[in-house]
Amino acid sequence: MRLYDTARKSVVDLELDEAVGMYVCGITPYDATHLGHAATYLAYDLLIRRLEDLGHTVTMVRNYTDVDDSILPKAAELGEHYLSLAEREIDRFEADMAALGARPAAHEPRATQSIDAMIEMISELVDAGHAYVSGDRVFFDVTTFPAFGKLSGYGREQMTALAAERGGAPDDPRQRNPLDFVLWQASAAGEPSWPSPFGPGRPGWHIECSAMGHAALGVTMDIHGGGGDLIFPHHECEIAQSESISGAPLARYWVHAGLVSYQGHKMSKSLGNLVFISDLRSRIDPRAIRLALMAHHYRSEWEWFDSEGLAAQRDLDTLVGTASGMQQQGELTHVSSGLVADVQAVLDDDLDAPAARAALLDAAATIERGAAGTVLRSELAASAALCGIDLRHPPVAGTP
Ligand code: ZN
């Protein structure tokens, strides 16, 4: 199988042992699952399904960032304890993922349950001179990690601008360098706080994933992924922290999913145009959502239009009808069409879901034209199942 590796900036042959460890950055559980989340997590789901099909055992770890700079203000705004907000949103996320047919994660560590491991890593970084205490914060000193920026390939200026945009504070006078980032910080009034050698407080976001990933998958994981907006600063910072301690690569392959826009605009909380999975699946079959997402390559940046959902529902109905149809007279039942092998081949080519989707629809059209015999209904169902779409069984209804 070949896959695009963000670090090498090219499509490479995946060289994996039978057991594969994969860490996918999870959600901050403070709002409902939207289409961008679904696109990202279903891309990894498709990857896992094909790796399992190839005989690998995949351990996928996906964390919950249940304490960070996003969930605390939202909980305060709602007048609710942040962990009860997290609990509710985790339940909704899991219901959405199950409805979409996503394979469950092997481990779902929560940041608040891994604080000791984070403090231990920060202490090691301070002791080794990679981090320093300044005021009521601990920062990572990027000058001690010359390879900083190797994943993204971004220059200093671009990294500084992106850091300011994505939660960093390059102008903070407590930092020695603009790109230094927070490992530990004093909590504001009303925020949760844990005791530590650096004073009471809470962890920075990046150290959370380094600690949880290390605990679940060891020093070097096979595949690390997340949405494309995590390449910098999140994953770059994870690399700096983890590799400064271990001296070994954090991940063998880096895989990132493209960002989704909505009808001409960036899909974002601030624009109020998030397309929530719970809304979508109250109108169309969740398998149709999956089929619609397959129309877009996981690495591309693309736009969702509401019309796509309805078109995908029609396509799904066609596939379901064809797969469950009775064998017609004259249809050969013993000749393999090669459909399954075709779908496997396009998935092995950097997870080309659009080509897999086209192959499924072409096969259905061929059967419906009566030109079957070469394409068997069971092969259609098997190929769709490989893509996570069960044509023979409607999803178990869950309350969106
Ligand atoms: Zn992460």
Residues whose N, C-alpha, C, O or C-beta is under 5 A from the ligand:
A	BS01	ZN	C25 C209
